[in-house]
Amino acid sequence: MNDLNSHTFWKILLVSSILIGALGLYTLGNLDTNISGDGIPNRPQSARVWDQAVQIITVVTLSAIAAIYSGIKIFR
């Protein structure tokens, strides 16, 4: 890969990683929302919420690592 294409790749990876991380954090903040329409968060699904939270935290962590690595590649 030549230098220009490589630089563009790392920029795209940086931006997409930041967007995925931000979306994941937003989703994480809204896990305990009302999906039944009665104004009460769904209590029986709390185990499912924790499963989703672990998955989201994993994706956010990997996105942060990818963003840091691509930032190093860009600004080095």
Backbone as JSON, one array per atom type, in Angstrom:
{
  "sequence": "MNDLNSHTFWKILLVSSILIGALGLYTLGNLDTNISGDGIPNRPQSARVWDQAVQIITVVTLSAIAAIYSGIKIFR",
  "N": [[0.84, -1.17, 0.0], [0.61, 2.18, -0.87], [1.87, 5.29, 0.55], [-0.07, 7.36, 0.69], [-2.58, 6.03, 0.38], [-2.44, 4.38, 2.6], [-2.39, 6.25, 4.68], [-4.93, 7.38, 4.37], [-6.5, 5.14, 4.92], [-5.94, 4.77, 7.68], [-7.03, 7.12, 8.7], [-9.76, 6.8, 8.1], [-10.26, 4.53, 9.64], [-9.8, 5.61, 12.19], [-11.85, 7.58, 12.43], [-14.16, 5.98, 12.11], [-13.87, 4.24, 14.28], [-14.1, 6.01, 16.44], [-16.74, 6.87, 16.06], [-18.16, 4.43, 16.35], [-17.49, 3.83, 18.99], [-18.65, 6.03, 20.33], [-21.36, 5.65, 19.71], [-21.73, 3.19, 20.95], [-21.34, 3.9, 23.67], [-23.5, 5.64, 23.98], [-25.61, 3.84, 23.57], [-25.15, 2.13, 25.69], [-25.8, 3.77, 27.83], [-28.53, 3.84, 27.55], [-29.69, 1.37, 28.07], [-31.48, 0.47, 30.05], [-34.18, 1.11, 29.34], [-37.61, 1.92, 28.66], [-39.25, -0.51, 27.03], [-41.69, -1.61, 26.78], [-43.73, 0.19, 26.84], [-45.21, 1.0, 29.04], [-44.08, 2.75, 30.82], [-42.49, 1.74, 32.79], [-39.35, 0.4, 33.4], [-38.26, -2.71, 32.04], [-38.11, -5.24, 34.22], [-37.82, -8.16, 34.34], [-35.93, -8.72, 32.38], [-33.38, -8.16, 33.24], [-31.04, -9.7, 33.43], [-30.48, -10.11, 30.77], [-29.92, -7.51, 30.05], [-27.48, -7.1, 31.33], [-25.91, -8.91, 29.91], [-25.98, -7.7, 27.39], [-24.73, -5.3, 28.08], [-22.11, -6.11, 28.69], [-21.27, -7.0, 26.17], [-21.43, -4.59, 24.73], [-19.59, -2.99, 26.12], [-17.27, -4.4, 25.54], [-17.08, -4.0, 22.75], [-16.84, -1.19, 22.68], [-14.41, -0.9, 24.04], [-12.64, -2.24, 22.29], [-12.96, -0.57, 20.08], [-11.89, 1.8, 21.09], [-9.22, 1.04, 21.42], [-8.55, 0.55, 18.74], [-8.91, 3.15, 17.74], [-6.95, 4.58, 19.15], [-4.62, 3.29, 18.26], [-4.77, 3.78, 15.46], [-4.67, 6.56, 15.54], [-2.07, 6.94, 16.49], [-0.69, 5.9, 14.3], [-1.38, 7.79, 12.36], [-0.48, 10.33, 13.3], [2.19, 10.01, 13.69]],
  "CA": [[0.0, 0.0, 0.0], [1.45, 3.38, -0.85], [1.75, 6.11, 1.76], [-1.33, 8.11, 0.67], [-3.67, 5.11, 0.66], [-2.28, 3.93, 3.98], [-2.8, 7.36, 5.54], [-6.39, 7.47, 4.25], [-7.04, 4.0, 5.64], [-5.86, 5.0, 9.13], [-7.99, 8.18, 9.02], [-11.09, 6.19, 8.08], [-10.34, 3.67, 10.82], [-9.91, 6.48, 13.36], [-13.19, 8.18, 12.47], [-15.17, 4.94, 12.33], [-13.71, 3.75, 15.65], [-14.68, 7.01, 17.34], [-18.2, 6.82, 15.9], [-18.65, 3.18, 16.95], [-17.35, 3.98, 20.43], [-19.66, 6.97, 20.81], [-22.66, 4.98, 19.6], [-21.76, 2.17, 22.0], [-21.55, 4.56, 24.96], [-24.88, 6.11, 23.99], [-26.45, 2.66, 23.74], [-24.94, 1.65, 27.06], [-26.56, 4.64, 28.72], [-29.97, 3.68, 27.33], [-30.09, -0.04, 28.13], [-32.6, 0.25, 30.96], [-35.26, 1.97, 28.88], [-38.94, 1.34, 28.6], [-39.56, -1.06, 25.71], [-43.04, -2.17, 26.77], [-44.68, 1.28, 26.66], [-45.98, 1.31, 30.25], [-43.35, 3.7, 31.65], [-41.69, 1.02, 33.79], [-38.32, -0.43, 32.74], [-38.55, -4.14, 32.12], [-37.32, -5.9, 35.25], [-37.44, -9.55, 34.1], [-34.87, -8.85, 31.4], [-32.16, -7.55, 33.76], [-29.89, -10.54, 33.07], [-30.21, -9.83, 29.36], [-29.31, -6.19, 29.99], [-26.07, -7.26, 31.68], [-25.25, -9.55, 28.77], [-25.8, -6.67, 26.37], [-23.76, -4.33, 28.57], [-20.77, -6.69, 28.53], [-20.96, -6.97, 24.75], [-21.21, -3.2, 24.32], [-18.32, -2.56, 26.72], [-16.21, -5.04, 24.76], [-16.98, -3.31, 21.46], [-16.31, 0.15, 22.95], [-12.99, -1.06, 24.37], [-11.91, -2.54, 21.04], [-12.99, 0.64, 19.26], [-10.94, 2.74, 21.67], [-7.89, 0.54, 21.09], [-8.35, 0.81, 17.31], [-8.78, 4.6, 17.56], [-5.63, 4.98, 19.66], [-3.6, 2.75, 17.35], [-4.8, 4.51, 14.2], [-4.18, 7.9, 15.82], [-0.61, 6.84, 16.54], [-0.21, 5.7, 12.92], [-1.59, 9.02, 11.59], [0.28, 11.47, 13.8], [3.59, 9.63, 13.91]],
  "C": [[0.89, 1.24, 0.0], [1.07, 4.27, 0.32], [0.41, 6.85, 1.81], [-2.52, 7.21, 1.0], [-3.62, 4.6, 2.09], [-2.75, 5.01, 4.95], [-4.33, 7.52, 5.53], [-7.06, 6.34, 5.01], [-7.06, 4.26, 7.14], [-6.82, 6.11, 9.56], [-9.41, 7.63, 9.07], [-11.29, 5.3, 9.29], [-10.51, 4.49, 12.09], [-11.32, 7.04, 13.5], [-14.25, 7.12, 12.76], [-15.07, 4.37, 13.75], [-14.31, 4.72, 16.66], [-16.2, 6.98, 17.26], [-18.8, 5.57, 16.55], [-18.57, 3.27, 18.46], [-18.4, 4.91, 21.01], [-21.06, 6.36, 20.77], [-22.81, 3.91, 20.68], [-22.0, 2.78, 23.38], [-22.97, 5.1, 25.08], [-25.84, 4.95, 24.23], [-26.35, 2.11, 25.15], [-25.73, 2.48, 28.06], [-28.06, 4.46, 28.62], [-30.43, 2.23, 27.41], [-31.33, -0.27, 28.97], [-33.77, 1.16, 30.59], [-36.56, 1.18, 28.8], [-39.2, 0.82, 27.2], [-40.98, -1.63, 25.64], [-44.1, -1.08, 26.63], [-45.45, 1.66, 27.9], [-45.25, 2.27, 31.2], [-42.47, 3.06, 32.7], [-40.64, 0.2, 33.04], [-38.58, -1.91, 33.0], [-37.6, -4.84, 33.08], [-36.94, -7.34, 34.92], [-36.26, -9.73, 33.16], [-33.54, -8.31, 31.92], [-30.92, -8.39, 33.44], [-29.5, -10.3, 31.62], [-29.53, -8.47, 29.21], [-27.83, -6.29, 30.34], [-25.3, -7.94, 30.57], [-24.98, -8.54, 27.66], [-24.74, -5.66, 26.79], [-22.33, -4.85, 28.4], [-20.36, -6.67, 27.06], [-20.64, -5.56, 24.28], [-19.89, -2.68, 24.87], [-17.14, -3.16, 25.96], [-16.0, -4.32, 23.43], [-16.4, -1.9, 21.65], [-14.82, 0.09, 23.26], [-12.16, -1.34, 23.12], [-11.88, -1.34, 20.11], [-11.99, 1.67, 19.78], [-9.5, 2.32, 21.34], [-7.58, 0.81, 19.61], [-8.16, 2.3, 17.04], [-7.41, 5.07, 18.03], [-4.54, 4.52, 18.7], [-3.59, 3.52, 16.02], [-4.36, 5.96, 14.39], [-2.67, 7.95, 15.89], [-0.04, 6.72, 15.13], [-0.33, 7.01, 12.11], [-0.61, 10.1, 12.02], [1.74, 11.16, 14.09], [4.44, 10.13, 12.81]]
}
